[in-house]
């Protein structure tokens, strides 16, 4: 059958909208993608779109939630846990995962950073991005505590700077940014290692 048919107004339609938005927002940011483009990509009617997402901001918030699930938990955290057998090894493995990610042709940087920079910290979307970034830092803090490191809060804030900095450097074109970040991360672990 030729021609585009609208997906029934069900959970499937909502998922199709979110999936289409996920791809477009991850690749081009939230400001660079309009609602009409998402509706066309999803193959739904405008009324169906707005029934599920009353505004573009509502869709972006759903995208950020999905991004945390897909990118943070199911990719970065899960892969780091697979690659390291101790908390310290898992911390360092984050940069191994980043290195692999930075080498991909579809590397799209961090959506939380992108949305924060696009929208600013006072915007509802910027504030949501700050919260998601804080949750990433919390995951690092759990590993740091399990590793017995001192000053977990100071450590995680510094570690998070290394993570975000390597992502930005990779976006600038440094394919080895994660390797450089990992080297600095080793020094940071040594600095925060509990005194014997």
Backbone as ProteinMPNN parsed JSONL, in Angstrom:
{"seq_chain_A": "XXXXXXXXXXXXXXXXXXXXXXXXXXXXXXXXXXXXXXXXXXXXXXXXXXXXXXXXXXXXXXXXXXXXXXXXXXXXXXXXXXXXXXXXXXXXXXXXXXXXXXXXXXXXXXXXXXXXXXXXXXXXXXXXXXXXXXXXXXXXXXXXXXXXXXXXXXXXXXXXXXXXXXXXXXXXXXXXXXXXXXXXXXXXXXXXXXXX", "coords_chain_A": {"N_chain_A": [[0.846, -1.186, 0.0], [0.579, 2.187, -0.83], [1.485, 5.546, 0.124], [1.096, 7.614, 3.036], [-0.151, 6.566, 6.097], [-2.012, 7.544, 8.924], [-0.987, 6.767, 12.184], [-2.854, 4.875, 14.538], [-4.607, 6.58, 17.205], [-3.213, 5.928, 19.851], [-1.284, 4.391, 22.476], [0.761, 3.599, 20.884], [0.912, 5.643, 18.962], [1.739, 7.801, 20.56], [4.233, 6.836, 21.345], [5.484, 6.729, 18.857], [5.658, 9.451, 18.222], [7.327, 10.324, 20.319], [9.596, 8.761, 19.828], [10.355, 9.671, 17.267], [10.857, 12.359, 17.874], [12.912, 12.003, 19.692], [15.094, 11.101, 18.134], [15.417, 13.319, 16.371], [15.776, 15.525, 18.173], [18.075, 14.674, 19.57], [19.979, 14.67, 17.565], [19.892, 17.307, 16.476], [19.276, 19.206, 18.381], [16.936, 21.026, 20.501], [15.838, 23.492, 19.768], [16.261, 23.637, 17.056], [14.419, 22.016, 15.843], [11.177, 21.769, 14.748], [7.68, 21.528, 15.752], [5.98, 20.778, 13.633], [7.71, 19.37, 11.962], [8.307, 17.158, 13.561], [5.756, 16.012, 13.799], [5.329, 15.302, 11.116], [7.442, 13.47, 10.765], [6.678, 11.513, 12.57], [4.279, 10.696, 11.545], [1.674, 11.358, 12.34], [-1.456, 12.999, 13.115], [-1.885, 16.521, 13.749], [-3.648, 17.01, 15.869], [-3.536, 14.598, 17.227], [-0.88, 14.601, 18.073], [-0.915, 16.819, 19.885], [-2.73, 15.862, 21.733], [-1.311, 14.007, 23.139], [1.004, 15.376, 23.839], [0.859, 18.361, 25.167], [2.35, 20.617, 24.614], [5.378, 21.788, 23.037], [7.412, 21.95, 24.912], [6.533, 20.039, 26.781], [6.958, 17.729, 25.32], [9.744, 17.866, 24.995], [10.539, 17.547, 27.658], [9.692, 14.907, 28.052], [11.386, 13.697, 26.222], [13.896, 14.217, 27.465], [13.611, 12.662, 29.754], [13.45, 10.12, 28.573], [15.962, 10.096, 27.416], [17.603, 9.961, 29.658], [17.013, 7.372, 30.499], [17.735, 5.775, 28.22], [20.326, 6.692, 27.452], [21.896, 7.485, 29.782], [21.372, 5.503, 31.895], [21.008, 2.921, 30.559], [23.079, 2.827, 28.742], [25.632, 4.346, 29.385], [26.004, 3.94, 32.274], [25.329, 1.176, 32.531], [27.155, -0.028, 30.737], [29.632, 0.782, 31.85], [29.507, -0.573, 34.272], [29.575, -3.212, 33.359], [32.141, -3.323, 32.311], [33.918, -2.899, 34.374], [35.14, -4.415, 37.343], [35.382, -3.581, 39.931], [34.418, -0.814, 42.057], [36.169, 1.367, 41.555], [37.3, 0.638, 39.089], [34.975, 0.72, 37.578], [34.377, 3.424, 37.659], [36.531, 4.474, 36.146], [35.987, 3.14, 33.797], [33.892, 4.527, 32.712], [35.046, 6.44, 31.076], [36.15, 4.82, 29.137], [33.832, 3.884, 27.914], [32.88, 6.339, 27.029], [34.941, 6.91, 25.185], [34.493, 4.975, 23.164], [31.955, 5.842, 22.389], [32.536, 8.418, 21.439], [33.854, 7.786, 19.102], [31.958, 6.992, 17.342], [30.048, 7.381, 14.329], [27.591, 8.531, 14.638], [27.796, 10.146, 16.865], [26.468, 12.41, 19.098], [26.846, 14.201, 21.12], [26.049, 15.402, 24.457], [22.778, 15.438, 25.348], [21.634, 16.65, 27.594], [23.468, 18.632, 28.334], [23.412, 20.062, 25.941], [20.702, 20.963, 25.808], [20.577, 22.487, 28.13], [22.433, 24.532, 27.513], [21.217, 25.584, 25.23], [18.729, 26.505, 26.194], [19.117, 27.756, 28.656], [19.694, 28.201, 32.233], [17.481, 29.125, 33.673], [15.174, 28.507, 32.365], [12.458, 26.146, 32.116], [13.17, 23.789, 30.814], [15.929, 23.933, 30.825], [16.348, 23.827, 33.607], [15.392, 21.245, 34.099], [17.325, 19.801, 32.699], [19.57, 20.372, 34.255], [18.854, 18.962, 36.555], [18.899, 16.316, 35.572], [21.614, 16.103, 34.927], [22.635, 16.327, 37.503], [21.765, 13.907, 38.525], [23.359, 12.131, 37.145], [25.784, 12.802, 38.286], [25.22, 11.917, 40.877], [25.217, 9.143, 40.475], [27.927, 8.74, 39.993], [28.871, 9.507, 42.475], [27.912, 7.425, 44.09], [29.501, 5.292, 43.205], [31.998, 6.346, 43.91], [31.798, 6.454, 46.703], [31.509, 3.727, 47.226], [34.01, 2.938, 46.436], [35.488, 3.88, 48.472], [36.509, 6.471, 48.54], [37.716, 9.704, 49.609], [36.004, 12.752, 50.575], [33.561, 12.718, 48.954], [31.614, 14.343, 47.686], [33.128, 16.547, 46.685], [34.864, 15.11, 45.047], [33.043, 13.954, 43.164], [32.012, 16.215, 41.931], [34.283, 17.266, 40.673], [34.924, 15.082, 39.037], [32.708, 15.023, 37.404], [33.085, 17.369, 35.987], [35.259, 16.577, 34.436], [34.007, 14.611, 32.884], [31.983, 16.09, 31.478], [33.62, 17.971, 30.242], [35.176, 16.348, 28.563], [33.237, 15.472, 26.783], [32.498, 17.865, 25.524], [34.973, 18.534, 24.39], [35.247, 16.386, 22.62], [33.14, 16.982, 20.937], [34.173, 19.228, 19.78], [35.962, 18.03, 18.15], [38.061, 16.475, 19.109], [38.999, 13.372, 19.089], [40.186, 11.8, 20.977], [39.53, 12.681, 23.442], [38.291, 11.413, 25.619], [40.223, 9.628, 26.472], [42.198, 11.375, 27.381], [40.732, 12.582, 29.412], [40.369, 10.369, 31.068], [42.951, 9.89, 31.95], [43.408, 12.159, 33.561], [41.407, 11.597, 35.366], [42.408, 9.393, 36.738], [44.407, 10.617, 38.27], [42.783, 12.179, 39.864], [41.4, 10.252, 41.341], [43.545, 9.221, 42.822], [44.172, 11.469, 44.376], [41.933, 11.595, 46.0], [41.907, 9.231, 47.332], [41.426, 7.264, 50.209], [43.335, 7.834, 53.137], [45.788, 5.595, 54.305]], "CA_chain_A": [[0.0, 0.0, 0.0], [1.385, 3.392, -0.902], [0.942, 6.688, 0.853], [1.33, 7.595, 4.482], [-1.365, 6.445, 6.908], [-1.828, 7.981, 10.307], [-0.965, 5.727, 13.206], [-4.004, 5.04, 15.43], [-4.395, 7.417, 18.388], [-3.021, 4.999, 20.961], [0.061, 4.45, 23.043], [1.677, 3.469, 19.739], [1.091, 6.978, 18.373], [2.555, 8.575, 21.494], [5.595, 6.317, 21.246], [6.025, 7.129, 17.559], [6.017, 10.866, 18.349], [8.499, 10.429, 21.193], [10.737, 8.159, 19.134], [10.77, 10.603, 16.211], [11.441, 13.531, 18.535], [14.18, 11.592, 20.303], [16.127, 11.113, 17.089], [15.625, 14.68, 15.879], [16.341, 16.364, 19.237], [19.433, 14.219, 19.873], [20.859, 15.042, 16.461], [19.905, 18.715, 16.09], [18.904, 20.094, 19.468], [15.495, 21.235, 20.602], [15.416, 24.706, 19.054], [16.381, 23.437, 15.615], [13.404, 21.075, 15.374], [9.833, 22.278, 15.0], [6.603, 20.574, 15.993], [5.487, 20.259, 12.353], [8.666, 18.361, 11.483], [8.118, 15.957, 14.395], [4.474, 15.437, 13.393], [5.55, 14.659, 9.813], [8.31, 12.3, 10.953], [5.933, 10.493, 13.318], [3.138, 10.248, 10.76], [0.437, 11.52, 13.111], [-2.145, 14.271, 12.923], [-1.551, 17.546, 14.738], [-4.507, 16.795, 17.04], [-2.991, 13.44, 17.949], [0.333, 15.083, 18.727], [-1.247, 17.664, 21.036], [-3.441, 15.06, 22.723], [-0.289, 13.331, 23.948], [1.985, 16.371, 24.29], [0.159, 19.633, 25.029], [3.268, 21.665, 24.157], [6.709, 21.29, 22.669], [8.149, 21.764, 26.17], [6.133, 18.747, 27.359], [7.646, 16.705, 24.535], [11.173, 17.928, 25.329], [10.683, 16.93, 28.987], [9.594, 13.457, 27.838], [12.65, 13.331, 25.56], [14.975, 14.19, 28.461], [13.387, 11.473, 30.582], [13.846, 8.961, 27.759], [17.409, 10.174, 27.24], [18.216, 9.434, 30.873], [16.855, 5.916, 30.472], [18.48, 5.155, 27.112], [21.743, 7.079, 27.391], [22.585, 7.444, 31.074], [21.283, 4.215, 32.611], [21.167, 1.712, 29.751], [24.326, 2.829, 27.975], [26.836, 4.739, 30.123], [26.128, 3.24, 33.563], [25.332, -0.272, 32.317], [28.425, -0.432, 30.113], [30.721, 0.947, 32.821], [29.397, -1.673, 35.241], [30.018, -4.442, 32.691], [33.567, -3.268, 31.999], [34.737, -2.828, 35.585], [34.728, -5.365, 38.381], [35.41, -2.885, 41.22], [33.898, 0.554, 41.881], [37.18, 2.221, 40.933], [37.374, 0.259, 37.674], [33.749, 1.199, 36.933], [34.557, 4.865, 37.468], [37.427, 4.692, 35.004], [35.356, 2.581, 32.597], [33.031, 5.557, 32.11], [35.794, 7.084, 29.999], [36.251, 3.84, 28.048], [32.543, 3.943, 27.227], [32.889, 7.61, 26.309], [35.84, 6.807, 24.03], [33.77, 4.25, 22.114], [30.872, 6.721, 21.953], [33.117, 9.518, 20.672], [34.326, 7.294, 17.809], [30.819, 6.651, 16.498], [29.631, 8.366, 13.328], [26.375, 9.208, 15.09], [28.043, 10.853, 18.125], [25.629, 13.599, 19.103], [27.128, 14.943, 22.353], [25.148, 15.163, 25.582], [21.541, 16.208, 25.198], [21.389, 17.467, 28.784], [24.317, 19.815, 28.175], [22.909, 20.821, 24.791], [19.452, 21.646, 26.148], [20.917, 23.513, 29.113], [23.059, 25.649, 26.816], [20.229, 26.171, 24.323], [17.584, 27.118, 26.856], [19.542, 28.513, 29.824], [19.364, 27.561, 33.51], [16.22, 29.619, 34.247], [14.081, 27.904, 31.607], [12.021, 24.863, 32.671], [13.94, 22.725, 30.172], [17.279, 24.056, 31.371], [16.32, 23.313, 34.986], [15.273, 19.786, 34.007], [18.642, 19.3, 32.287], [20.434, 20.445, 35.44], [18.476, 17.845, 37.427], [19.409, 15.066, 34.992], [23.068, 16.119, 35.106], [22.874, 16.046, 38.922], [21.568, 12.468, 38.746], [24.579, 11.477, 36.659], [26.773, 13.035, 39.345], [24.862, 11.028, 41.978], [25.703, 7.8, 40.124], [29.373, 8.767, 40.216], [29.044, 9.558, 43.925], [27.7, 6.071, 44.625], [30.724, 4.524, 42.915], [33.1, 6.911, 44.701], [31.618, 5.991, 48.083], [31.814, 2.289, 47.235], [35.466, 2.809, 46.28], [36.11, 4.371, 49.702], [37.229, 7.72, 48.302], [37.441, 10.811, 50.525], [35.314, 13.939, 50.055], [32.804, 12.209, 47.807], [30.977, 15.441, 46.959], [34.161, 17.246, 45.923], [35.328, 14.192, 44.012], [32.062, 13.793, 42.093], [31.911, 17.467, 41.173], [35.468, 17.326, 39.811], [34.78, 14.003, 38.051], [31.68, 15.443, 36.458], [33.731, 18.347, 35.113], [36.036, 15.803, 33.463], [33.077, 13.974, 31.952], [31.38, 17.098, 30.594], [34.695, 18.556, 29.444], [35.576, 15.436, 27.491], [32.158, 15.482, 25.782], [32.622, 19.106, 24.75], [36.186, 18.42, 23.576], [34.944, 15.47, 21.51], [32.282, 17.735, 20.018], [35.081, 20.128, 19.053], [36.735, 17.241, 17.199], [39.122, 15.698, 19.75], [38.558, 11.974, 19.173], [40.842, 11.146, 22.118], [39.191, 13.452, 24.643], [37.985, 10.509, 26.735], [41.5, 9.077, 26.961], [42.812, 12.447, 28.17], [39.915, 12.692, 30.615], [40.631, 9.218, 31.928], [44.259, 10.097, 32.585], [43.187, 13.108, 34.659], [40.55, 10.916, 36.334], [43.286, 8.564, 37.588], [45.023, 11.528, 39.237], [41.732, 12.585, 40.794], [41.191, 9.122, 42.265], [44.692, 9.191, 43.758], [44.023, 12.599, 45.294], [40.812, 11.359, 46.919], [41.999, 7.919, 47.956], [41.489, 7.34, 51.678], [44.68, 7.651, 53.682], [45.919, 4.308, 55.026]], "C_chain_A": [[0.88, 1.234, 0.0], [0.713, 4.517, -0.138], [1.142, 6.512, 2.349], [-0.001, 7.548, 5.209], [-1.051, 6.911, 8.309], [-1.878, 6.777, 11.228], [-2.172, 5.934, 14.105], [-3.63, 5.823, 16.686], [-4.348, 6.529, 19.627], [-1.663, 5.272, 21.579], [1.094, 4.349, 21.927], [1.945, 4.831, 19.096], [1.974, 7.842, 19.262], [4.011, 8.138, 21.41], [6.248, 6.727, 19.932], [6.46, 8.598, 17.585], [7.295, 10.999, 19.172], [9.747, 9.866, 20.52], [11.268, 9.076, 18.031], [11.452, 11.824, 16.802], [12.797, 13.194, 19.125], [15.311, 11.684, 19.284], [16.449, 12.537, 16.646], [16.268, 15.574, 16.936], [17.779, 15.967, 19.539], [20.413, 14.688, 18.796], [20.996, 16.548, 16.283], [19.564, 19.689, 17.205], [17.417, 20.385, 19.447], [15.021, 22.475, 19.845], [15.403, 24.502, 17.542], [15.324, 22.522, 15.023], [12.025, 21.621, 15.745], [8.812, 21.168, 15.182], [6.107, 19.97, 14.682], [6.412, 19.184, 11.791], [8.506, 17.057, 12.263], [6.826, 15.243, 13.998], [4.623, 14.694, 12.067], [6.386, 13.395, 9.965], [7.573, 11.163, 11.648], [4.746, 9.946, 12.533], [1.824, 10.311, 11.531], [-0.199, 12.856, 12.759], [-1.747, 15.237, 14.025], [-2.373, 17.349, 16.019], [-4.001, 15.622, 17.883], [-1.74, 13.839, 18.717], [-0.027, 15.83, 20.015], [-2.065, 16.939, 22.102], [-2.438, 14.403, 23.681], [0.717, 14.306, 24.558], [1.379, 17.755, 24.102], [1.033, 20.795, 24.57], [4.584, 21.022, 23.733], [7.541, 21.071, 23.922], [7.812, 20.428, 26.813], [6.83, 17.605, 26.626], [9.14, 16.688, 24.861], [11.413, 17.303, 26.709], [10.595, 15.406, 28.891], [10.861, 12.927, 27.16], [13.781, 13.234, 26.569], [14.836, 12.984, 29.386], [13.813, 10.21, 29.843], [15.363, 8.929, 27.582], [18.132, 9.643, 28.476], [18.154, 7.911, 30.881], [17.785, 5.266, 29.445], [19.973, 5.432, 27.208], [22.439, 6.89, 28.728], [22.577, 6.051, 31.678], [21.636, 3.02, 31.74], [22.448, 1.676, 28.927], [25.519, 3.143, 28.871], [26.998, 3.923, 31.402], [26.208, 1.733, 33.355], [26.653, -0.755, 31.725], [29.598, -0.294, 31.078], [30.696, -0.175, 33.852], [29.848, -2.996, 34.633], [31.538, -4.477, 32.557], [34.47, -3.225, 33.229], [34.231, -3.787, 36.639], [34.763, -4.749, 39.78], [34.83, -1.478, 40.997], [34.9, 1.488, 41.198], [37.311, 1.92, 39.445], [36.14, 0.75, 36.919], [33.815, 2.706, 36.702], [35.407, 5.137, 36.222], [36.814, 4.186, 33.693], [34.392, 3.559, 31.946], [33.754, 6.195, 30.923], [36.081, 6.117, 28.855], [34.966, 3.829, 27.225], [32.462, 5.235, 26.414], [33.765, 7.52, 25.064], [35.134, 6.095, 22.876], [32.661, 5.122, 21.523], [31.408, 7.839, 21.062], [33.577, 9.077, 19.284], [33.18, 7.025, 16.835], [30.483, 7.775, 15.517], [28.408, 9.149, 13.776], [26.551, 9.873, 16.462], [27.315, 12.188, 18.095], [25.815, 14.449, 20.345], [26.057, 14.642, 23.397], [23.919, 16.051, 25.452], [21.253, 17.085, 26.401], [22.211, 18.76, 28.726], [23.76, 20.693, 27.052], [21.66, 21.616, 25.145], [19.718, 22.758, 27.165], [21.513, 24.742, 28.433], [22.089, 26.346, 25.864], [19.202, 27.025, 25.066], [17.96, 27.984, 28.06], [19.034, 27.905, 31.122], [18.055, 28.02, 34.134], [14.996, 29.014, 33.561], [13.725, 26.545, 32.207], [12.817, 23.699, 32.076], [15.398, 22.745, 30.636], [17.355, 23.513, 32.786], [16.208, 21.796, 34.999], [16.618, 19.173, 33.622], [19.619, 19.315, 33.452], [20.133, 19.29, 36.385], [18.994, 16.516, 36.88], [20.93, 14.985, 35.124], [23.423, 15.821, 36.565], [22.702, 14.555, 39.212], [22.759, 11.662, 38.216], [25.662, 11.609, 37.728], [26.492, 12.127, 40.553], [25.344, 9.6, 41.718], [27.216, 7.69, 40.354], [29.655, 8.771, 41.714], [28.858, 8.204, 44.579], [28.952, 5.233, 44.407], [31.899, 5.03, 43.745], [33.01, 6.459, 46.155], [31.955, 4.507, 48.199], [33.312, 2.043, 47.122], [36.208, 3.307, 47.514], [36.882, 5.665, 49.523], [36.804, 8.786, 49.312], [36.722, 11.936, 49.807], [34.543, 13.585, 48.78], [32.167, 13.346, 47.009], [31.995, 16.207, 46.106], [34.682, 16.396, 44.773], [34.339, 14.142, 42.847], [31.899, 15.068, 41.273], [33.098, 17.611, 40.21], [35.375, 16.283, 38.693], [33.79, 14.406, 36.963], [32.215, 16.505, 35.495], [34.548, 17.624, 34.037], [35.127, 15.15, 32.424], [32.523, 14.993, 30.948], [32.442, 17.731, 29.69], [35.127, 17.654, 28.308], [34.512, 15.382, 26.396], [32.271, 16.733, 24.905], [33.862, 19.057, 23.861], [35.97, 17.483, 22.393], [34.065, 16.157, 20.475], [33.106, 18.708, 19.185], [35.951, 19.374, 18.053], [37.864, 16.43, 17.794], [38.642, 14.264, 19.982], [39.152, 11.246, 20.369], [40.568, 11.87, 23.435], [38.921, 12.545, 25.844], [39.259, 9.899, 27.305], [42.223, 10.122, 27.814], [42.055, 12.626, 29.485], [40.186, 11.564, 31.587], [41.975, 9.353, 32.644], [44.126, 11.072, 33.766], [42.327, 12.47, 35.758], [41.371, 10.029, 37.268], [43.961, 9.433, 38.657], [44.004, 11.94, 40.297], [41.435, 11.481, 41.811], [42.313, 9.074, 43.287], [44.571, 10.31, 44.791], [42.974, 12.318, 46.36], [40.853, 9.974, 47.58], [42.137, 8.078, 49.462], [42.907, 7.07, 52.153], [44.73, 6.341, 54.486], [46.3, 4.546, 56.466]], "O_chain_A": [[1.838, 1.306, 0.769], [-0.469, 4.446, 0.201], [1.331, 5.402, 2.847], [-0.877, 8.382, 4.975], [0.049, 6.695, 8.817], [-2.709, 5.883, 11.065], [-2.496, 7.08, 14.417], [-2.5, 5.748, 17.17], [-5.333, 6.404, 20.353], [-0.989, 6.248, 21.25], [2.17, 4.94, 22.012], [3.08, 5.132, 18.728], [2.86, 8.54, 18.768], [4.917, 8.972, 21.404], [7.439, 7.037, 19.901], [7.505, 8.949, 17.036], [8.228, 11.698, 18.777], [10.83, 10.439, 20.635], [12.479, 9.238, 17.877], [12.486, 12.274, 16.308], [13.724, 14.001, 19.067], [16.356, 12.276, 19.552], [17.617, 12.915, 16.557], [17.208, 16.308, 16.63], [18.624, 16.839, 19.744], [21.547, 15.058, 19.1], [22.084, 17.034, 15.975], [19.566, 20.899, 16.977], [16.719, 20.037, 18.495], [13.902, 22.491, 19.333], [14.616, 25.131, 16.835], [15.331, 22.276, 13.817], [11.749, 21.898, 16.912], [9.049, 20.018, 14.812], [5.84, 18.77, 14.623], [5.949, 18.201, 11.213], [8.565, 15.974, 11.682], [6.801, 14.019, 13.875], [4.105, 13.588, 11.91], [6.076, 12.367, 9.363], [7.809, 9.991, 11.355], [4.261, 8.852, 12.823], [0.97, 9.435, 11.397], [0.443, 13.73, 12.178], [-1.321, 14.823, 15.103], [-1.851, 17.505, 17.123], [-4.042, 15.668, 19.113], [-1.565, 13.46, 19.875], [0.485, 15.52, 21.09], [-2.086, 17.364, 23.258], [-2.697, 14.269, 24.877], [1.219, 14.083, 25.659], [1.383, 18.278, 22.988], [0.517, 21.842, 24.18], [4.854, 19.861, 24.037], [8.302, 20.106, 23.994], [8.698, 19.752, 27.336], [7.245, 16.627, 27.247], [9.735, 15.618, 24.99], [12.404, 16.597, 26.897], [11.337, 14.696, 29.569], [11.344, 11.842, 27.486], [14.551, 12.273, 26.541], [15.831, 12.36, 29.755], [14.46, 9.335, 30.419], [15.972, 7.86, 27.597], [19.149, 8.959, 28.36], [19.128, 7.244, 31.228], [18.522, 4.332, 29.759], [20.791, 4.523, 27.063], [23.461, 6.208, 28.804], [23.633, 5.477, 31.946], [22.465, 2.195, 32.124], [22.859, 0.612, 28.463], [26.351, 2.264, 29.095], [28.03, 3.278, 31.593], [27.067, 1.076, 33.943], [27.203, -1.768, 32.158], [30.469, -1.164, 31.119], [31.747, -0.67, 34.26], [30.445, -3.819, 35.327], [32.151, -5.538, 32.677], [35.667, -3.491, 33.124], [33.022, -3.95, 36.807], [34.229, -5.336, 40.721], [34.764, -1.012, 39.859], [34.519, 2.304, 40.359], [37.421, 2.836, 38.63], [36.239, 1.15, 35.759], [33.363, 3.203, 35.67], [35.033, 5.934, 35.361], [37.083, 4.727, 32.621], [34.1, 3.44, 30.757], [33.143, 6.458, 29.887], [36.241, 6.55, 27.714], [35.005, 3.773, 25.996], [32.032, 5.229, 25.261], [33.375, 8.0, 23.999], [35.175, 6.564, 21.739], [32.454, 5.138, 20.31], [30.799, 8.168, 20.044], [33.68, 9.906, 18.379], [33.408, 6.851, 15.638], [30.616, 8.957, 15.834], [28.202, 10.287, 13.354], [25.564, 10.135, 17.149], [27.513, 12.996, 17.188], [25.006, 15.342, 20.598], [25.254, 13.725, 23.225], [24.026, 17.277, 25.449], [20.681, 18.164, 26.248], [21.707, 19.841, 29.031], [23.652, 21.91, 27.198], [21.561, 22.801, 24.825], [19.146, 23.843, 27.067], [21.133, 25.87, 28.747], [22.138, 27.567, 25.711], [18.852, 28.121, 24.628], [17.187, 28.862, 28.443], [18.046, 27.17, 31.115], [17.557, 27.362, 35.048], [13.903, 29.014, 34.127], [14.595, 25.863, 32.749], [13.102, 22.727, 32.774], [16.017, 21.696, 30.815], [18.309, 22.819, 33.136], [16.851, 21.131, 35.811], [17.004, 18.138, 34.163], [20.405, 18.383, 33.621], [21.051, 18.7, 36.956], [19.476, 15.679, 37.644], [21.472, 13.916, 35.402], [24.408, 15.133, 36.832], [23.412, 14.0, 40.051], [23.117, 10.63, 38.784], [26.367, 10.647, 38.035], [27.426, 11.627, 41.18], [25.822, 8.927, 42.631], [27.711, 6.676, 40.846], [30.585, 8.105, 42.169], [29.571, 7.869, 45.524], [29.41, 4.544, 45.319], [32.706, 4.237, 44.229], [34.022, 6.121, 46.768], [32.607, 4.083, 49.153], [33.825, 1.055, 47.649], [37.429, 3.172, 47.597], [37.817, 5.933, 50.278], [35.677, 8.773, 49.807], [36.813, 12.066, 48.586], [34.834, 14.081, 47.692], [32.18, 13.314, 45.778], [31.741, 16.481, 44.933], [34.911, 16.892, 43.669], [34.732, 14.269, 41.688], [31.675, 15.01, 40.064], [32.926, 18.031, 39.066], [35.709, 16.567, 37.543], [34.004, 14.165, 35.775], [31.839, 16.532, 34.323], [34.529, 18.015, 32.87], [35.44, 15.137, 31.233], [32.586, 14.788, 29.736], [32.188, 17.993, 28.515], [35.415, 18.129, 27.21], [34.841, 15.26, 25.216], [32.151, 16.652, 23.683], [33.815, 19.489, 22.709], [36.45, 17.749, 21.291], [34.227, 15.939, 19.274], [32.781, 18.98, 18.03], [36.602, 19.987, 17.207], [38.574, 15.749, 17.053], [37.956, 13.987, 20.965], [38.667, 10.177, 20.739], [41.289, 11.691, 24.416], [39.289, 12.885, 26.969], [39.349, 9.68, 28.513], [42.795, 9.789, 28.852], [42.663, 12.8, 30.541], [40.228, 11.78, 32.799], [42.109, 8.972, 33.807], [44.673, 10.827, 34.841], [42.501, 12.77, 36.939], [41.065, 9.925, 38.456], [44.069, 9.026, 39.814], [44.328, 12.037, 41.48], [41.242, 11.753, 42.996], [42.065, 8.906, 44.481], [44.849, 10.092, 45.97], [43.114, 12.758, 47.501], [39.93, 9.601, 48.303], [42.885, 8.934, 49.933], [43.592, 6.188, 51.636], [43.813, 6.035, 55.248], [46.457, 3.592, 57.229]]}, "name": "protein", "num_of_chains": 1, "seq": "XXXXXXXXXXXXXXXXXXXXXXXXXXXXXXXXXXXXXXXXXXXXXXXXXXXXXXXXXXXXXXXXXXXXXXXXXXXXXXXXXXXXXXXXXXXXXXXXXXXXXXXXXXXXXXXXXXXXXXXXXXXXXXXXXXXXXXXXXXXXXXXXXXXXXXXXXXXXXXXXXXXXXXXXXXXXXXXXXXXXXXXXXXXXXXXXXXXX"}
